[in-house]
Each structure stands twice: as structure tokens, then as C-alpha cells.
Amino acid sequence: MGPFAWFKWEALFADLPQFFRGFGYTFLLSVAALALALVLGIIFGLLCEVQFAPFRAISRVYVEFFQNTPLLIQVFFLYNGLPLIFGLKLSVTTIGIIGVGLYHGAYITEVVRAGIGSVSRGQLEAGLSQGFTYTQVMLEIILPQAVRVMLPPLTNQAVNLIKNTSVVAIISGADIMFTAKSWSGWNQYYGPAFVAAGILYFVICFPLAKLATHLENKVHGGAVNG
């Protein structure tokens, strides 16, 4: 009897609702974490470009810390460190959203910074000379142009974020990976369990990966035509 014997697949098919619930949990966790990451990425990306040096320093500290420490350790700290140090115990779902959101917010910060940097500095200076505030210039002139450049890497970040939600499995989050581990741990049917988990992640990530490629080709095509 191999790891992919037919009777093991029959058991998987009988318990597919468990995997679909894990799929739904992963999807909702991904949406919430991505929303947090986008908010943080935009805020800290804008802080990278302001004239006030302390704000730029805060943004760099955030980016360097979260990019250069493993997500696994960050999640462990939220799960074990917060209750121990501050007496603050968060739900597994909240930890997943905050942990993954903070981690990918650092990468999105760099995407936003690069997108803003792709727009001529002269446009910012021209807007300020016309009496616009810095915020108005960013929101009305710079960001609308930068978004076109930012969309492909942002979409790639969304794909990576979805895959990284699997880290909540280590703290018993009810995501796809935890479902596969707990189901196969009970009956030892590891082959079908992890094939099913891989397929479910593929279903979420593949369309986004194709969208990222399409957007990247569109941006490069526009640049060539321009």
C-alpha cells in the first residue's frame, strides 16, 4: 500500500467539507491580512518620501525589522510573547492577520516607495509650487501615476501573502495547511491530504499569478510604446 492508495483518496473525498472550510478560512484570513498590509505599506511608503527625517527613519526601521526576521518567529512572538510580556492574549485568527499583515506590509512599503520613485520628482515640486499640500500632490498627482507601476509587484505580494498564511498552522489556525496536517495526522493519509492542500492553494494563487504577469506585460508594453 503506497501513500496514494485509492482507499486513502476515498477517505479524503468523504471528508472534503473539512478542506473546504480550511479553504474558506485561508481566503478570509488572506483578505484581512492583505488589507492590513496595504494600509501599512501605503502609510510607510509615503513616510519614506517625506522631508521629515524622523518619519523616514521610522519607516526604515519598520521595513528592515520585518523583512529581516522570519515570519515564523514574529508569529511565535505574537502568540507566546504578548501574553507573557504584556498579558495580552489574542485569538489565533487575529494573530494570523496581524502577523502576516505586518510582515507583508514591509514588502509593500518598498513597492510603494519604488512606485513613487518612478514618477519624476519634478511633478512633486511643480505641484508644491502651485500651492498644493504634500498630501494633495501625492494623492492627486503622484500616486495615480505610480499605481500603474505598483500593480504587478503588489499582485505578486498578494500571492506570497496567501501562501504565507500557512504559518498559522503552527498555532492551530483552521487554515488549509492545519486541516491537512490534523486530518492526515489522525489517519496517516499524508499523500492525499497534502496533494489536496496544494491544489487548494493553487486555486487561489494561480489566477493572481497570471494577473501579475498580465499587468507586468501591460506595463512594459506601455513603456515600450511610450
Residue, then its C-alpha position, 0 to 999 in steps of 0.5 A: m500500500g503506497p501513500f496514494a492508495w485509492f482507499k486513502w483518496e476515498a477517505l479524503f473525498a468523504d471528508l472534503p467539507q473539512f478542506f473546504r472550510g480550511f479553504g474558506y478560512t485561508f481566503l478570509l484570513s488572506v483578505a484581512a491580512l492583505a488589507l492590513a498590509l496595504v494600509l501599512g505599506i501605503i502609510f510607510g511608503l509615503l513616510c519614506e518620501v517625506q522631508f521629515a527625517p524622523f518619519r523616514a527613519i521610522s519607516r526604515v526601521y519598520v521595513e528592515f525589522f520585518q523583512n529581516t526576521p522570519l515570519l515564523i518567529q514574529v508569529f511565535f512572538l505574537y502568540n507566546g510573547l504578548p501574553l507573557i510580556f504584556g498579558l495580552k492574549l489574542s485569538v489565533t485568527t487575529i494573530g494570523i492577520i496581524g502577523v502576516g499583515l505586518y510582515h507583508g506590509a514591509y514588502i509593500t512599503e518598498v513597492v510603494r516607495a519604488g512606485i513613487g520613485s518612478v514618477s519624476r520628482g519634478q511633478l512633486e515640486a511643480g505641484l508644491s509650487q502651485g500651492f498644493t499640500y504634500t498630501q494633495v500632490m501625492l494623492e492627486i498627482i503622484l500616486p495615480q501615476a505610480v499605481r500603474v507601476m505598483l500593480p504587478p509587484l503588489t499582485n505578486q505580494a498578494v500571492n506570497l501573502i496567501k501562501n504565507t498564511s500557512v504559518v498559522a498552522i503552527i498555532s492551530g489556525a483552521d487554515i488549509m495547511f492545519t486541516a491537512k496536517s490534523w486530518s492526515g495526522w489522525n489517519q496517516y493519509y499524508g499523500p492525499a491530504f497534502v496533494a489536496a492542500g496544494i491544489l487548494y492553494f493553487v486555486i487561489c494563487f494561480p489566477l493572481a499569478k497570471l494577473a501579475t504577469h498580465l499587468e507586468n506585460k501591460v506595463h512594459g508594453g506601455a513603456v515600450n510604446g511610450 
